[in-house]
């Protein structure tokens, strides 16, 4: 599995999620790319150790998942 780098304040949770998905045998990487993009958005604009309403709204304004499919 490709190694993804998360740098926001959410990185510990994102890394744990990635590790658990890998242990469970999931090989689809699409969701990890989306998670990495969300991590960049959070790091650059919010960087709180929790997901805020503003972060979700910003992701939605950027097109969220639809912009990356």
N, C-alpha and C positions, 0 to 999 in steps of 0.2 A: 504494500500500500504506500502511496506517495506520502511523504512527510509534509504536513501542513504546519505553518508557523503562525501562531496567534500571539498578538502583542498587546491587546487592549487589557483593561482591568478584568475583562471576562475570560481571559486566557486560561486560567486554571480550570474553569468549568468546561471550556471548549476542548481543552486537551483531554480531560477526563472522558468527555463524550466520545471523542475520536478514538481513544484507547478502548473504551467499552464496545463501540461499534466494530472495531477490528477484532476484538476477542470473540464477539458474537458471530463472526464470519461474514459480515457484510462487506461487499467489495465495490458497490456502487459509489463513485466518488462525487457525483453531482452535488449532493447535499453538503459535502465538505468544502467544495468551491464556494457555495453560497454562504456557508458559515464563515469562511475566510474573508469574503467580501463584507459581510456584516461586521466582522471583527475590525476591519479597516475603517469602516464608517464610524463605529463606536470609538475607536482609538483617536481618530482625527477630530471628532466633534463632541463627544460626551465623556467617555472614559470613566464611567462609574462602574463599580463592581456589581451592578445589577442592570437589568434592561428597563429603560425608561419609556414612557409613552412617547416622548419626543424622538427617541431613537427609532421606535417602530414607525412613527409617522414619517420620519426622514427616509427610512428604508422604503416605505410605501410610495413616497413622492419620487424616488429614484426608479420606481418600477418593481422593486422587490425581486421576487423570483421570476416574474414575467420578463424582466429586462435581460435575464441571463439564460433564457431557454431558447 
